[in-house]
Amino acid sequence: MYTGQINAILVALGVLLAAPSAGALSPLAPPPSGPVVERCDALAAHPLDPDRTAPGVSREVIVAAGVEGAVAACTAALAVARSPSEQARLRYQLGRVLAYGDRHAESAPHLEAAAAAGHTQALFVRGFQLVNGLGAPRDPCRALPLLERSAVQGRTAGMIALAHHDLMGHFDGCQGRIASERLIGFVEQARTAEPGDYARGLLHDQLVFQLRQRAATP
């Protein structure tokens, strides 16, 4: 019952793909260093990336335009990036558009580097790739700390993904598996960050119910 209900809600909402929602945009980071970098930001920033410097573009717009223009722009931008934070942001954005072109194996090194630098959205997306086996065999135990760190840094999709994949048993046997009560805390935090969305509220309720039911089972 759980698998069907939760997967149906996740597919409908696009939660794990982090679809942007109105009123949920994060504050913009400091402006980029020049027009070459600005072009990558304009074409490839994610609307919910807390480290973005542009308003952001949805997956649908990027795919409809064709990913090659964004790939070229972000490759050029990365070559002139200055600071470590700028490099991390641009690596994430390059990894993002490569993944949208189903080039997950190419995107992985960029997302890994951005995640290693602490880029919040890259932590979530690389964890998403690993737990779902995109571009490489599934590796939930490598995904777990990435998703957890994205959740700690405030990414609501990471909070929901942790609870979902834990309930699905994907983290069974992993070191550092998160206790049910802490997962409930993440889901409640996500609920607070996403007020007024009825469908997402149903997802939060279902996850919390299942986690509490599991915690109460001897």
Secondary structure in CASP SS format (residue, H / E / C, confidence):
PFRMAT SS
TARGET T0000
AUTHOR 0000-0000-0000
METHOD secondary structure of the structure
MODEL  1
M C 1.00
Y H 1.00
T H 1.00
G H 1.00
Q H 1.00
I H 1.00
N H 1.00
A H 1.00
I H 1.00
L H 1.00
V H 1.00
A H 1.00
L H 1.00
G C 1.00
V H 1.00
L H 1.00
L H 1.00
A C 1.00
A C 1.00
P C 1.00
S C 1.00
A C 1.00
G C 1.00
A C 1.00
L C 1.00
S C 1.00
P C 1.00
L C 1.00
A C 1.00
P C 1.00
P C 1.00
P C 1.00
S C 1.00
G C 1.00
P H 1.00
V H 1.00
V H 1.00
E H 1.00
R H 1.00
C H 1.00
D H 1.00
A H 1.00
L H 1.00
A H 1.00
A C 1.00
H C 1.00
P C 1.00
L C 1.00
D C 1.00
P C 1.00
D C 1.00
R C 1.00
T C 1.00
A C 1.00
P C 1.00
G C 1.00
V C 1.00
S C 1.00
R H 1.00
E H 1.00
V H 1.00
I H 1.00
V H 1.00
A H 1.00
A H 1.00
G C 1.00
V H 1.00
E H 1.00
G H 1.00
A H 1.00
V H 1.00
A H 1.00
A H 1.00
C H 1.00
T H 1.00
A H 1.00
A H 1.00
L H 1.00
A H 1.00
V H 1.00
A C 1.00
R C 1.00
S C 1.00
P H 1.00
S H 1.00
E H 1.00
Q H 1.00
A H 1.00
R H 1.00
L H 1.00
R H 1.00
Y H 1.00
Q H 1.00
L H 1.00
G H 1.00
R H 1.00
V H 1.00
L H 1.00
A H 1.00
Y H 1.00
G C 1.00
D C 1.00
R C 1.00
H H 1.00
A H 1.00
E H 1.00
S H 1.00
A H 1.00
P H 1.00
H H 1.00
L H 1.00
E H 1.00
A H 1.00
A H 1.00
A H 1.00
A H 1.00
A C 1.00
G C 1.00
H C 1.00
T H 1.00
Q H 1.00
A H 1.00
L H 1.00
F H 1.00
V H 1.00
R H 1.00
G H 1.00
F H 1.00
Q H 1.00
L H 1.00
V H 1.00
N H 1.00
G C 1.00
L C 1.00
G C 1.00
A C 1.00
P C 1.00
R C 1.00
D C 1.00
P H 1.00
C H 1.00
R H 1.00
A H 1.00
L H 1.00
P H 1.00
L H 1.00
L H 1.00
E H 1.00
R H 1.00
S H 1.00
A H 1.00
V H 1.00
Q C 1.00
G C 1.00
R C 1.00
T H 1.00
A H 1.00
G H 1.00
M H 1.00
I H 1.00
A H 1.00
L H 1.00
A H 1.00
H H 1.00
H H 1.00
D H 1.00
L H 1.00
M C 1.00
G C 1.00
H C 1.00
F C 1.00
D C 1.00
G C 1.00
C C 1.00
Q C 1.00
G C 1.00
R C 1.00
I C 1.00
A C 1.00
S H 1.00
E H 1.00
R H 1.00
L H 1.00
I H 1.00
G H 1.00
F H 1.00
V H 1.00
E H 1.00
Q H 1.00
A H 1.00
R H 1.00
T H 1.00
A H 1.00
E C 1.00
P C 1.00
G C 1.00
D C 1.00
Y H 1.00
A H 1.00
R H 1.00
G H 1.00
L H 1.00
L H 1.00
H H 1.00
D H 1.00
Q H 1.00
L H 1.00
V H 1.00
F H 1.00
Q H 1.00
L H 1.00
R H 1.00
Q H 1.00
R H 1.00
A H 1.00
A H 1.00
T C 1.00
P C 1.00
END
